[in-house]
Amino acid sequence: MKTQTSESEKSGFFGFTAKDEKDFQDCIRFCANELSDIIDVFNSSSLSRLDAGFEGVELGIEKATQGSGGNGNGSELTVSTEEDTFKPVSSKYLGILHLNNEKNSPYVKRGDEVKAGQTLAVVKTMNIMNTIKAPCKGVVSEILGSEGKPVEYGQILFLLKVV
C-alpha cells in the first residue's frame, strides 16, 4: 500500500521516507546496516556477483579478484537509485574512529566533494593510525560513524554520491 508523502518528507533507500532530519539519518543508518548484512552473506557464499533491485533501487555486488586489483577477499558494492549512484565506504579496521585531524577540524563534512584517495577519517587500532580513504571521486552524502566511537571491521562509515 502506497502512502502519500508531504514535501517536507525525505526519501531514503529501499522506499523508506522520513519526516525530519533525524528520521532521515536513522533511515540511512538502518539501510547501511542492512547493506552490511547483505555483504557479509555474499562474502560467505560461493557467488561471484549479485544484482538485485527493489522500488527504484538497484544493488550490484561483485567479489574482487586478483586481476581486478583486489585481494580476492572483498567485494565491491554500489547502490543506484533512479537518479544517483552511491558508494558505501567501510572500515577495514577494528578500532576507534577519528573524524577530525590533529587540529580538531573534520577531514570531511557532509556535502564536501572528495577525490579518489582523499582521507575521510582515521581508525586508531592499538595506537596505529589507519586512514580511511575515498575509493572514488564523489560527494559525501552521509557520515554514519561518530567521532571517538568504536567501529568494527566492515562497518559502513560514509556514503559517497558518485560524480
LOMIDO-43962 format. One record per residue: y, x, z of N, C-alpha, C in turn. Coordinates in pm, 1 decimal, decimal comma. Layout:
REM residues N
n.py=Y&n.px=X&n.pz=Z&ca.py=Y&ca.px=X&ca.pz=Z&c.py=Y&c.px=X&c.pz=Z
...
REM end
This chain:
REM residues 163
n.py=-117,0&n.px=83,1&n.pz=0,0&ca.py=0,0&ca.px=0,0&ca.pz=0,0&c.py=123,5&c.px=87,7&c.pz=0,0
n.py=212,4&n.px=71,2&n.pz=-95,5&ca.py=336,3&ca.px=147,5&ca.pz=-103,6&c.py=442,0&c.px=82,3&c.pz=-16,2
n.py=523,0&n.px=164,0&n.pz=46,1&ca.py=636,1&ca.px=112,2&ca.pz=121,9&c.py=762,7&c.px=165,3&c.pz=58,1
n.py=870,0&n.px=88,9&n.pz=69,4&ca.py=996,3&ca.px=133,6&ca.pz=13,0&c.py=1058,5&c.px=234,1&c.pz=108,4
n.py=1123,6&n.px=334,1&n.pz=51,5&ca.py=1189,4&ca.px=434,6&ca.pz=133,5&c.py=1338,5&c.px=425,3&c.pz=111,8
n.py=1414,2&n.px=445,1&n.pz=219,2&ca.py=1559,6&ca.px=442,6&ca.pz=207,2&c.py=1607,1&c.px=574,6&c.pz=149,5
n.py=1735,2&n.px=577,3&n.pz=109,7&ca.py=1789,1&ca.px=701,3&ca.pz=51,9&c.py=1792,3&c.px=813,1&c.pz=153,9
n.py=1794,8&n.px=779,6&n.pz=283,6&ca.py=1801,2&ca.px=883,3&ca.pz=387,0&c.py=1665,7&c.px=947,0&c.pz=413,4
n.py=1556,3&n.px=889,7&n.pz=360,9&ca.py=1424,1&ca.px=946,8&ca.pz=382,5&c.py=1399,4&c.px=1061,2&c.pz=286,0
n.py=1331,9&n.px=1162,7&n.pz=333,7&ca.py=1298,1&ca.px=1277,5&ca.pz=250,8&c.py=1151,7&c.px=1271,9&c.pz=217,9
n.py=1116,2&n.px=1311,4&n.pz=97,4&ca.py=975,2&ca.px=1315,0&ca.pz=59,9&c.py=916,6&c.px=1448,7&c.pz=99,3
n.py=795,0&n.px=1444,1&n.pz=149,3&ca.py=721,2&ca.px=1564,4&ca.pz=181,9&c.py=603,7&c.px=1575,8&c.pz=88,2
n.py=514,0&n.px=1669,8&n.pz=114,8&ca.py=394,2&ca.px=1684,7&ca.pz=34,8&c.py=296,4&c.px=1573,2&c.pz=65,4
n.py=203,5&n.px=1549,4&n.pz=-23,2&ca.py=95,4&ca.px=1454,0&ca.pz=-6,0&c.py=144,2&c.px=1311,9&c.pz=18,4
n.py=261,8&n.px=1275,3&n.pz=-34,1&ca.py=308,8&ca.px=1138,3&ca.pz=-26,0&c.py=368,8&c.px=1099,3&c.pz=107,6
n.py=384,6&n.px=1192,5&n.pz=202,0&ca.py=446,8&ca.px=1158,7&ca.pz=328,8&c.py=596,9&c.px=1143,2&c.pz=308,6
n.py=659,1&n.px=1060,4&n.pz=391,2&ca.py=804,5&ca.px=1050,1&ca.pz=391,3&c.py=854,2&c.px=1072,8&c.pz=532,4
n.py=978,1&n.px=1116,3&n.pz=543,8&ca.py=1036,6&ca.px=1143,8&ca.pz=674,1&c.py=1174,4&c.px=1079,3&c.pz=682,1
n.py=1206,4&n.px=1026,2&n.pz=798,6&ca.py=1333,7&ca.px=957,1&ca.pz=817,1&c.py=1446,8&c.px=1051,9&c.pz=857,5
n.py=1414,3&n.px=1166,3&n.pz=914,0&ca.py=1516,6&ca.px=1261,9&ca.pz=954,8&c.py=1461,7&c.px=1403,6&c.pz=939,6
n.py=1545,7&n.px=1501,3&n.pz=970,1&ca.py=1508,5&ca.px=1641,2&ca.pz=951,3&c.py=1388,1&c.px=1680,4&c.pz=1037,0
n.py=1380,5&n.px=1632,5&n.pz=1161,9&ca.py=1267,8&ca.px=1666,3&ca.pz=1248,6&c.py=1138,2&c.px=1611,0&c.pz=1190,2
n.py=1139,6&n.px=1486,2&n.pz=1144,2&ca.py=1021,1&ca.px=1428,2&ca.pz=1081,2&c.py=980,2&c.px=1509,3&c.pz=958,7
n.py=1078,0&n.px=1552,3&n.pz=878,8&ca.py=1050,8&ca.px=1630,5&ca.pz=758,7&c.py=985,3&c.px=1763,2&c.pz=796,4
n.py=1038,3&n.px=1831,2&n.pz=899,2&ca.py=981,9&ca.px=1958,2&ca.pz=944,8&c.py=838,4&c.px=1938,1&c.pz=994,5
n.py=815,4&n.px=1829,9&n.pz=1070,3&ca.py=680,1&ca.px=1800,4&ca.pz=1118,8&c.py=584,5&c.px=1776,2&c.pz=1002,7
n.py=632,2&n.px=1705,8&n.pz=899,7&ca.py=550,8&ca.px=1677,7&ca.pz=780,7&c.py=511,9&c.px=1808,5&c.pz=711,9
n.py=608,1&n.px=1897,9&n.pz=694,7&ca.py=581,8&ca.px=2026,7&ca.pz=629,4&c.py=480,9&c.px=2107,3&c.pz=711,2
n.py=496,3&n.px=2109,9&n.pz=844,7&ca.py=402,2&ca.px=2183,7&ca.pz=929,5&c.py=261,6&c.px=2125,2&c.pz=918,1
n.py=251,1&n.px=1990,0&n.pz=919,1&ca.py=121,5&ca.px=1925,1&ca.pz=905,2&c.py=57,5&c.px=1965,4&c.pz=772,4
n.py=134,8&n.px=1958,9&n.pz=665,0&ca.py=81,5&ca.px=1990,5&ca.pz=533,0&c.py=42,3&c.px=2137,8&c.pz=523,7
n.py=120,2&n.px=2226,1&n.pz=585,7&ca.py=86,3&ca.px=2368,2&ca.pz=584,9&c.py=-45,4&c.px=2391,5&c.pz=657,3
n.py=-67,0&n.px=2321,0&n.pz=768,0&ca.py=-194,1&ca.px=2334,2&ca.pz=840,6&c.py=-309,4&c.px=2282,0&c.pz=757,3
n.py=-288,6&n.px=2170,2&n.pz=687,2&ca.py=-392,3&ca.px=2115,5&ca.pz=601,1&c.py=-425,5&c.px=2215,0&c.pz=489,1
n.py=-322,3&n.px=2275,6&n.pz=429,0&ca.py=-344,8&ca.px=2374,1&ca.pz=323,3&c.py=-421,5&c.px=2493,7&c.pz=377,2
n.py=-389,5&n.px=2535,3&n.pz=498,3&ca.py=-459,7&ca.px=2647,3&ca.pz=559,7&c.py=-608,0&c.px=2614,3&c.pz=577,9
n.py=-637,7&n.px=2491,6&n.pz=620,1&ca.py=-777,2&ca.px=2449,5&ca.pz=634,8&c.py=-849,8&c.px=2449,2&c.pz=500,1
n.py=-780,7&n.px=2401,2&n.pz=395,4&ca.py=-840,0&ca.px=2399,1&ca.pz=261,3&c.py=-872,5&c.px=2541,9&c.pz=216,7
n.py=-781,9&n.px=2634,6&n.pz=241,4&ca.py=-804,1&ca.px=2774,5&ca.pz=203,0&c.py=-923,9&c.px=2832,1&c.pz=277,9
n.py=-934,0&n.px=2803,7&n.pz=407,9&ca.py=-1046,5&ca.px=2854,9&ca.pz=487,0&c.py=-1180,1&c.px=2806,4&c.pz=431,2
n.py=-1189,3&n.px=2676,4&n.pz=400,9&ca.py=-1313,3&ca.px=2620,2&ca.pz=346,4&c.py=-1342,5&c.px=2681,6&c.pz=209,8
n.py=-1238,6&n.px=2693,4&n.pz=126,4&ca.py=-1254,5&ca.px=2750,9&ca.pz=-6,8&c.py=-1303,5&c.px=2895,0&c.pz=0,8
n.py=-1244,1&n.px=2975,2&n.pz=89,5&ca.py=-1283,2&ca.px=3116,5&ca.pz=102,0&c.py=-1427,9&c.px=3132,4&c.pz=147,8
n.py=-1478,6&n.px=3037,7&n.pz=225,3&ca.py=-1617,3&ca.px=3048,5&ca.pz=271,6&c.py=-1716,1&c.px=2987,4&c.pz=171,6
n.py=-1665,4&n.px=2930,5&n.pz=63,0&ca.py=-1753,6&ca.px=2871,0&ca.pz=-37,7&c.py=-1786,8&c.px=2972,7&c.pz=-146,6
n.py=-1876,3&n.px=2933,3&n.pz=-236,8&ca.py=-1910,8&ca.px=3020,0&ca.pz=-349,7&c.py=-1824,5&c.px=2989,0&c.pz=-472,2
n.py=-1731,7&n.px=2895,3&n.pz=-459,9&ca.py=-1643,1&ca.px=2861,5&ca.pz=-571,8&c.py=-1548,4&c.px=2976,5&c.pz=-601,1
n.py=-1509,1&n.px=2992,1&n.pz=-727,6&ca.py=-1410,2&ca.px=3093,7&ca.pz=-762,2&c.py=-1273,8&c.px=3030,6&c.pz=-790,2
n.py=-1271,3&n.px=2900,4&n.pz=-821,0&ca.py=-1145,2&ca.px=2829,8&ca.pz=-846,6&c.py=-1159,3&c.px=2684,9&c.pz=-805,7
n.py=-1048,9&n.px=2628,3&n.pz=-752,3&ca.py=-1045,1&ca.px=2488,2&ca.pz=-713,6&c.py=-912,6&c.px=2428,9&c.pz=-759,1
n.py=-919,3&n.px=2318,8&n.pz=-831,7&ca.py=-800,0&ca.px=2244,5&ca.pz=-872,8&c.py=-813,1&c.px=2102,9&c.pz=-819,4
n.py=-705,1&n.px=2050,7&n.pz=-761,6&ca.py=-706,5&ca.px=1914,0&ca.pz=-709,7&c.py=-567,4&c.px=1854,3&c.pz=-725,3
n.py=-559,4&n.px=1723,2&n.pz=-727,4&ca.py=-431,8&ca.px=1654,8&ca.pz=-736,5&c.py=-434,3&c.px=1526,5&c.pz=-657,5
n.py=-316,5&n.px=1488,5&n.pz=-604,6&ca.py=-304,3&ca.px=1366,0&ca.pz=-527,8&c.py=-159,2&c.px=1322,1&c.pz=-526,6
n.py=-131,5&n.px=1202,3&n.pz=-576,0&ca.py=2,3&ca.px=1142,1&ca.pz=-574,4&c.py=111,7&c.px=1239,2&c.pz=-618,8
n.py=96,8&n.px=1297,9&n.pz=-735,3&ca.py=201,5&ca.px=1383,8&ca.pz=-790,9&c.py=200,8&c.px=1526,6&c.pz=-740,5
n.py=107,8&n.px=1562,8&n.pz=-653,3&ca.py=97,7&ca.px=1699,6&ca.pz=-603,0&c.py=-28,7&c.px=1761,3&c.pz=-661,2
n.py=-14,3&n.px=1877,5&n.pz=-723,1&ca.py=-129,5&ca.px=1948,8&ca.pz=-778,0&c.py=-151,7&c.px=2074,7&c.pz=-697,4
n.py=-276,5&n.px=2104,2&n.pz=-669,6&ca.py=-314,5&ca.px=2219,3&ca.pz=-590,0&c.py=-413,3&c.px=2301,9&c.pz=-670,0
n.py=-386,5&n.px=2431,0&n.pz=-682,9&ca.py=-477,9&ca.px=2521,6&ca.pz=-751,5&c.py=-500,7&c.px=2644,2&c.pz=-666,0
n.py=-626,3&n.px=2676,8&n.pz=-640,1&ca.py=-660,9&ca.px=2795,5&ca.pz=-561,4&c.py=-760,2&c.px=2876,6&c.pz=-642,9
n.py=-737,4&n.px=3007,2&n.pz=-649,4&ca.py=-828,3&ca.px=3095,5&ca.pz=-720,8&c.py=-851,7&c.px=3219,2&c.pz=-637,0
n.py=-977,6&n.px=3258,4&n.pz=-621,2&ca.py=-1008,3&ca.px=3377,9&ca.pz=-543,5&c.py=-964,2&c.px=3500,6&c.pz=-621,2
n.py=-902,1&n.px=3593,4&n.pz=-549,9&ca.py=-859,8&ca.px=3718,8&ca.pz=-610,7&c.py=-983,7&c.px=3801,9&c.pz=-642,2
n.py=-976,9&n.px=3876,9&n.pz=-751,7&ca.py=-1087,5&ca.px=3964,1&ca.pz=-789,5&c.py=-1036,2&c.px=4106,4&c.pz=-799,5
n.py=-1126,3&n.px=4201,2&n.pz=-808,9&ca.py=-1086,8&ca.px=4341,9&ca.pz=-820,2&c.py=-992,7&c.px=4363,5&c.pz=-937,6
n.py=-1020,3&n.px=4300,0&n.pz=-1050,0&ca.py=-939,3&ca.px=4318,8&ca.pz=-1169,9&c.py=-804,5&c.px=4251,9&c.pz=-1165,5
n.py=-783,9&n.px=4155,1&n.pz=-1073,7&ca.py=-656,7&ca.px=4083,4&ca.pz=-1069,3&c.py=-560,0&c.px=4143,8&c.pz=-969,2
n.py=-592,5&n.px=4258,8&n.pz=-914,9&ca.py=-502,3&ca.px=4324,0&ca.pz=-821,0&c.py=-527,9&c.px=4283,1&c.pz=-677,1
n.py=-620,0&n.px=4194,2&n.pz=-653,8&ca.py=-652,7&ca.px=4152,1&ca.pz=-518,4&c.py=-764,2&c.px=4237,1&c.pz=-461,9
n.py=-800,7&n.px=4204,8&n.pz=-339,2&ca.py=-907,7&ca.px=4281,2&ca.pz=-276,4&c.py=-1041,4&c.px=4210,0&c.pz=-284,9
n.py=-1044,1&n.px=4096,1&n.pz=-353,2&ca.py=-1168,8&ca.px=4022,0&ca.pz=-367,8&c.py=-1200,7&c.px=3933,3&c.pz=-249,2
n.py=-1122,9&n.px=3943,8&n.pz=-141,4&ca.py=-1149,5&ca.px=3865,5&ca.pz=-21,8&c.py=-1052,1&c.px=3751,3&c.pz=-1,6
n.py=-942,5&n.px=3748,4&n.pz=-74,3&ca.py=-840,6&ca.px=3647,6&ca.pz=-52,5&c.py=-835,8&c.px=3546,8&c.pz=-163,5
n.py=-740,2&n.px=3456,5&n.pz=-154,6&ca.py=-722,4&ca.px=3359,3&ca.pz=-260,9&c.py=-574,3&c.px=3337,9&c.pz=-282,5
n.py=-540,1&n.px=3304,2&n.pz=-405,7&ca.py=-402,9&ca.px=3274,7&ca.pz=-442,4&c.py=-384,9&c.px=3124,4&c.pz=-438,4
n.py=-275,3&n.px=3077,4&n.pz=-380,9&ca.py=-250,9&ca.px=2934,8&ca.pz=-369,0&c.py=-111,7&c.px=2902,2&c.pz=-417,8
n.py=-99,4&n.px=2801,7&n.pz=-500,0&ca.py=29,5&ca.px=2745,4&ca.pz=-534,5&c.py=17,4&c.px=2594,9&c.pz=-523,1
n.py=127,9&n.px=2530,6&n.pz=-486,9&ca.py=132,0&ca.px=2385,1&ca.pz=-477,3&c.py=242,8&c.px=2338,1&c.pz=-569,3
n.py=211,6&n.px=2245,2&n.pz=-659,8&ca.py=311,0&ca.px=2195,0&ca.pz=-753,8&c.py=332,4&c.px=2046,3&c.pz=-732,8
n.py=459,1&n.px=2006,9&n.pz=-730,6&ca.py=492,4&ca.px=1865,5&ca.pz=-734,9&c.py=534,8&c.px=1838,2&c.pz=-877,7
n.py=579,7&n.px=1717,2&n.pz=-906,6&ca.py=620,3&ca.px=1686,5&ca.pz=-1043,3&c.py=741,4&c.px=1768,5&c.pz=-1085,0
n.py=825,1&n.px=1809,6&n.pz=-987,3&ca.py=945,3&ca.px=1885,8&ca.pz=-1021,4&c.py=936,6&c.px=2035,1&c.pz=-990,9
n.py=869,3&n.px=2072,9&n.pz=-882,2&ca.py=876,8&ca.px=2209,7&ca.pz=-832,6&c.py=738,5&c.px=2268,6&c.pz=-803,7
n.py=735,1&n.px=2401,7&n.pz=-796,3&ca.py=615,6&ca.px=2473,9&ca.pz=-756,4&c.py=648,5&c.px=2552,0&c.pz=-629,5
n.py=561,3&n.px=2540,2&n.pz=-528,4&ca.py=581,2&ca.px=2607,3&ca.pz=-401,4&c.py=469,1&c.px=2707,1&c.pz=-378,6
n.py=503,5&n.px=2819,9&n.pz=-318,4&ca.py=407,6&ca.px=2924,8&ca.pz=-286,7&c.py=410,8&c.px=2947,4&c.pz=-135,6
n.py=301,9&n.px=2915,2&n.pz=-65,5&ca.py=297,7&ca.px=2945,4&ca.pz=77,8&c.py=283,8&c.px=3096,1&c.pz=100,2
n.py=349,0&n.px=3145,6&n.pz=203,1&ca.py=337,3&ca.px=3286,4&ca.pz=240,5&c.py=270,1&c.px=3290,2&c.pz=376,9
n.py=151,6&n.px=3350,5&n.pz=381,8&ca.py=70,7&ca.px=3354,1&ca.pz=503,6&c.py=77,3&c.px=3490,7&c.pz=570,1
n.py=47,8&n.px=3490,9&n.pz=699,4&ca.py=39,0&ca.px=3616,2&ca.pz=773,3&c.py=-94,7&c.px=3683,2&c.pz=743,6
n.py=-89,6&n.px=3811,5&n.pz=719,7&ca.py=-211,9&ca.px=3889,1&ca.pz=701,2&c.py=-249,6&c.px=3958,1&c.pz=831,6
n.py=-176,2&n.px=3923,5&n.pz=938,3&ca.py=-193,2&ca.px=3991,1&ca.pz=1065,6&c.py=-198,4&c.px=3890,6&c.pz=1180,5
n.py=-251,5&n.px=3933,8&n.pz=1291,2&ca.py=-251,0&ca.px=3861,5&ca.pz=1416,8&c.py=-149,7&c.px=3933,0&c.pz=1504,3
n.py=-53,7&n.px=3862,0&n.pz=1560,3&ca.py=46,1&ca.px=3928,7&ca.pz=1643,3&c.py=163,1&c.px=3838,6&c.pz=1675,3
n.py=277,2&n.px=3900,2&n.pz=1704,4&ca.py=399,0&ca.px=3828,1&ca.pz=1741,5&c.py=495,0&c.px=3831,5&c.pz=1622,4
n.py=544,7&n.px=3714,1&n.pz=1584,5&ca.py=632,9&ca.px=3700,6&ca.pz=1468,8&c.py=775,8&c.px=3735,7&c.pz=1505,3
n.py=837,9&n.px=3818,1&n.pz=1420,8&ca.py=979,6&ca.px=3852,7&ca.pz=1435,6&c.py=1051,5&c.px=3814,3&c.pz=1306,6
n.py=1135,9&n.px=3712,4&n.pz=1316,5&ca.py=1213,3&ca.px=3665,2&ca.pz=1201,7&c.py=1347,2&c.px=3737,2&c.pz=1190,6
n.py=1385,1&n.px=3812,7&n.pz=1295,5&ca.py=1512,0&ca.px=3884,9&ca.pz=1298,3&c.py=1488,4&c.px=4035,3&c.pz=1294,8
n.py=1583,1&n.px=4108,0&n.pz=1234,3&ca.py=1573,0&ca.px=4253,9&ca.pz=1228,2&c.py=1625,9&c.px=4317,3&c.pz=1357,1
n.py=1636,3&n.px=4450,7&n.pz=1358,0&ca.py=1681,1&ca.px=4523,1&ca.pz=1477,3&c.py=1821,8&c.px=4483,8&c.pz=1519,7
n.py=1903,2&n.px=4438,6&n.pz=1426,1&ca.py=2041,1&ca.px=4398,2&ca.pz=1455,9&c.py=2049,0&c.px=4251,0&c.pz=1495,9
n.py=1933,0&n.px=4189,1&n.pz=1517,2&ca.py=1919,1&ca.px=4049,4&ca.pz=1557,6&c.py=1973,9&c.px=3949,9&c.pz=1454,7
n.py=1976,8&n.px=3990,2&n.pz=1328,5&ca.py=2012,3&ca.px=3895,4&ca.pz=1222,6&c.py=1885,1&c.px=3862,8&c.pz=1144,3
n.py=1873,4&n.px=3739,1&n.pz=1098,0&ca.py=1748,7&ca.px=3699,1&ca.pz=1031,1&c.py=1725,1&c.px=3776,1&c.pz=901,1
n.py=1596,9&n.px=3805,9&n.pz=875,7&ca.py=1561,1&ca.px=3867,3&ca.pz=747,7&c.py=1597,4&c.px=3771,4&c.pz=634,4
n.py=1562,4&n.px=3644,5&n.pz=651,2&ca.py=1596,7&ca.px=3539,8&ca.pz=554,3&c.py=1625,3&c.px=3411,0&c.pz=629,3
n.py=1699,7&n.px=3323,3&n.pz=562,8&ca.py=1726,7&ca.px=3189,9&ca.pz=616,0&c.py=1679,0&c.px=3087,5&c.pz=513,7
n.py=1660,5&n.px=2967,0&n.pz=558,1&ca.py=1623,2&ca.px=2858,2&ca.pz=468,5&c.py=1731,4&c.px=2844,0&c.pz=361,6
n.py=1687,6&n.px=2839,0&n.pz=236,2&ca.py=1780,6&ca.px=2828,0&ca.pz=124,4&c.py=1815,2&c.px=2960,9&c.pz=59,7
n.py=1778,4&n.px=3072,3&n.pz=122,4&ca.py=1805,0&ca.px=3204,7&ca.pz=64,8&c.py=1717,7&c.px=3227,3&c.pz=-57,7
n.py=1776,2&n.px=3290,3&n.pz=-160,2&ca.py=1697,0&ca.px=3332,9&ca.pz=-275,5&c.py=1642,1&c.px=3471,7&c.pz=-243,9
n.py=1512,7&n.px=3490,3&n.pz=-268,9&ca.py=1447,8&ca.px=3618,0&ca.pz=-240,8&c.py=1383,0&c.px=3671,2&c.pz=-367,8
n.py=1366,2&n.px=3803,1&n.pz=-371,8&ca.py=1296,5&ca.px=3864,0&ca.pz=-485,3&c.py=1158,1&c.px=3909,6&c.pz=-440,1
n.py=1070,0&n.px=3927,8&n.pz=-534,4&ca.py=933,8&ca.px=3971,7&ca.pz=-503,3&c.py=939,3&c.px=4103,0&c.pz=-425,6
n.py=864,0&n.px=4110,6&n.pz=-316,3&ca.py=859,9&ca.px=4231,8&ca.pz=-235,7&c.py=963,1&c.px=4237,7&c.pz=-125,2
n.py=1055,2&n.px=4141,9&n.pz=-120,1&ca.py=1158,0&ca.px=4140,9&ca.pz=-16,2&c.py=1094,5&c.px=4104,1&c.pz=118,2
n.py=1138,2&n.px=4170,9&n.pz=225,2&ca.py=1086,2&ca.px=4143,0&ca.pz=358,7&c.py=1135,3&c.px=4007,1&c.pz=406,8
n.py=1039,6&n.px=3923,8&n.pz=449,4&ca.py=1072,1&ca.px=3791,2&ca.pz=502,9&c.py=1066,6&c.px=3790,9&c.pz=655,4
n.py=976,2&n.px=3870,8&n.pz=711,4&ca.py=956,4&ca.px=3875,7&ca.pz=856,2&c.py=871,3&c.px=3998,2&c.pz=889,3
n.py=850,8&n.px=4018,9&n.pz=1017,9&ca.py=764,6&ca.px=4126,3&ca.pz=1067,1&c.py=669,7&c.px=4065,9&c.pz=1170,2
n.py=544,1&n.px=4105,6&n.pz=1165,1&ca.py=446,2&ca.px=4067,1&ca.pz=1267,5&c.py=410,3&c.px=4194,6&c.pz=1343,7
n.py=437,4&n.px=4192,1&n.pz=1474,2&ca.py=410,1&ca.px=4308,0&ca.pz=1559,0&c.py=270,3&c.px=4294,0&c.pz=1617,9
n.py=186,0&n.px=4392,6&n.pz=1586,5&ca.py=47,3&ca.px=4394,9&ca.pz=1634,3&c.py=23,7&c.px=4527,0&c.pz=1704,5
n.py=-2,9&n.px=4522,8&n.pz=1834,6&ca.py=-28,6&ca.px=4645,3&ca.pz=1912,1&c.py=77,9&c.px=4751,5&c.pz=1884,2
n.py=204,1&n.px=4710,9&n.pz=1891,7&ca.py=321,5&ca.px=4797,0&ca.pz=1870,1&c.py=332,2&c.px=4852,9&c.pz=1728,9
n.py=260,5&n.px=4795,2&n.pz=1633,9&ca.py=274,0&ca.px=4831,9&ca.pz=1493,3&c.py=347,3&c.px=4718,6&c.pz=1423,2
n.py=454,0&n.px=4752,6&n.pz=1352,9&ca.py=535,2&ca.px=4653,3&ca.pz=1283,0&c.py=480,7&c.px=4636,0&c.pz=1141,3
n.py=425,7&n.px=4518,0&n.pz=1111,4&ca.py=369,1&ca.px=4485,5&ca.pz=980,5&c.py=462,6&c.px=4389,4&c.pz=908,2
n.py=506,3&n.px=4427,1&n.pz=789,5&ca.py=602,0&ca.px=4343,3&ca.pz=717,6&c.py=531,5&c.px=4232,4&c.pz=639,7
n.py=596,5&n.px=4117,5&n.pz=637,3&ca.py=554,8&ca.px=4004,1&ca.pz=555,5&c.py=654,3&c.px=3999,9&c.pz=440,2
n.py=603,2&n.px=4016,6&n.pz=318,0&ca.py=690,6&ca.px=4026,1&ca.pz=200,8&c.py=673,6&c.px=3906,1&c.pz=108,9
n.py=779,1&n.px=3875,9&n.pz=36,1&ca.py=775,1&ca.px=3766,7&ca.pz=-61,6&c.py=681,6&c.px=3806,3&c.pz=-175,2
n.py=585,7&n.px=3718,5&n.pz=-210,6&ca.py=491,6&ca.px=3750,9&ca.pz=-318,3&c.py=551,4&c.px=3731,6&c.pz=-457,2
n.py=665,5&n.px=3662,3&n.pz=-463,7&ca.py=727,6&ca.px=3633,1&ca.pz=-592,2&c.py=874,7&c.px=3601,4&c.pz=-570,6
n.py=947,4&n.px=3591,3&n.pz=-679,4&ca.py=1087,3&ca.px=3550,1&ca.pz=-672,5&c.py=1091,1&c.px=3401,5&c.pz=-639,2
n.py=1181,1&n.px=3362,7&n.pz=-548,6&ca.py=1188,8&ca.px=3222,0&ca.pz=-512,4&c.py=1301,3&c.px=3194,0&c.pz=-414,4
n.py=1302,2&n.px=3070,7&n.pz=-366,1&ca.py=1398,6&ca.px=3026,1&ca.pz=-266,6&c.py=1320,1&c.px=2985,2&c.pz=-142,4
n.py=1365,9&n.px=3030,3&n.pz=-25,2&ca.py=1298,4&ca.px=2995,3&ca.pz=99,3&c.py=1318,6&c.px=2846,3&c.pz=123,5
n.py=1211,1&n.px=2769,8&n.pz=108,5&ca.py=1217,0&ca.px=2624,8&ca.pz=125,6&c.py=1198,1&c.px=2585,8&c.pz=271,6
n.py=1103,5&n.px=2649,1&n.pz=338,0&ca.py=1075,2&ca.px=2619,9&ca.pz=478,8&c.py=1034,7&c.px=2747,4&c.pz=551,1
n.py=1077,7&n.px=2757,7&n.pz=677,6&ca.py=1031,8&ca.px=2863,2&ca.pz=767,4&c.py=947,0&c.px=2792,8&c.pz=872,1
n.py=817,0&n.px=2820,7&n.pz=872,3&ca.py=723,3&ca.px=2746,4&ca.pz=955,3&c.py=688,4&c.px=2817,2&c.pz=1085,4
n.py=724,7&n.px=2943,4&n.pz=1098,0&ca.py=699,9&ca.px=3016,9&ca.pz=1221,2&c.py=825,1&c.px=3021,3&c.pz=1306,7
n.py=808,0&n.px=3063,2&n.pz=1432,0&ca.py=920,0&ca.px=3072,3&ca.pz=1525,8&c.py=931,8&c.px=3213,3&c.pz=1580,5
n.py=1053,4&n.px=3259,0&n.pz=1598,6&ca.py=1082,3&ca.px=3392,3&ca.pz=1649,9&c.py=1012,7&c.px=3415,8&c.pz=1784,0
n.py=941,6&n.px=3528,7&n.pz=1793,9&ca.py=879,3&ca.px=3568,7&ca.pz=1918,8&c.py=751,5&c.px=3495,0&c.pz=1954,6
n.py=703,0&n.px=3410,2&n.pz=1865,3&ca.py=581,1&ca.px=3332,8&ca.pz=1893,2&c.py=460,0&c.px=3400,1&c.pz=1829,1
n.py=341,7&n.px=3382,6&n.pz=1889,2&ca.py=219,9&ca.px=3438,9&ca.pz=1830,5&c.py=185,2&c.px=3371,7&c.pz=1697,4
n.py=129,9&n.px=3449,6&n.pz=1605,1&ca.py=79,2&ca.px=3397,2&ca.pz=1478,2&c.py=-63,7&c.px=3445,6&c.pz=1458,9
n.py=-138,1&n.px=3368,5&n.pz=1382,6&ca.py=-276,9&ca.px=3401,5&ca.pz=1354,6&c.py=-290,1&c.px=3453,1&c.pz=1212,5
n.py=-398,8&n.px=3523,0&n.pz=1187,3&ca.py=-431,1&ca.px=3566,6&ca.pz=1052,4&c.py=-445,4&c.px=3442,3&c.pz=964,1
n.py=-379,2&n.px=3442,3&n.pz=849,9&ca.py=-389,0&ca.px=3330,9&ca.pz=756,3&c.py=-291,7&c.px=3217,1&c.pz=783,2
n.py=-217,7&n.px=3221,2&n.pz=893,9&ca.py=-122,4&ca.px=3114,2&ca.pz=925,1&c.py=-7,8&c.px=3116,5&c.pz=825,0
n.py=26,0&n.px=3000,1&n.pz=771,9&ca.py=135,8&ca.px=2991,3&ca.pz=675,1&c.py=268,0&c.px=2999,7&c.pz=750,4
n.py=352,2&n.px=3096,8&n.pz=711,1&ca.py=478,9&ca.px=3121,9&ca.pz=779,1&c.py=599,6&c.px=3071,5&c.pz=699,8
n.py=589,9&n.px=3074,9&n.pz=567,0&ca.py=701,7&ca.px=3036,0&ca.pz=480,8&c.py=649,7&c.px=2955,0&c.pz=362,7
n.py=734,1&n.px=2869,1&n.pz=309,7&ca.py=709,9&ca.px=2806,2&ca.pz=179,8&c.py=822,8&c.px=2850,0&c.pz=88,9
n.py=786,5&n.px=2911,2&n.pz=-23,5&ca.py=885,4&ca.px=2953,3&ca.pz=-122,1&c.py=881,7&c.px=2858,3&c.pz=-240,0
n.py=997,7&n.px=2814,8&n.pz=-284,0&ca.py=1008,2&ca.px=2737,7&ca.pz=-407,3&c.py=1020,6&c.px=2840,7&c.pz=-519,6
n.py=920,6&n.px=2844,8&n.pz=-605,5&ca.py=915,9&ca.px=2944,6&ca.pz=-712,8&c.py=1025,7&c.px=2914,3&c.pz=-813,8
n.py=1099,9&n.px=3019,3&n.pz=-851,3&ca.py=1205,0&ca.px=3003,9&ca.pz=-954,1&c.py=1173,6&c.px=3087,7&c.pz=-1074,8
REM end
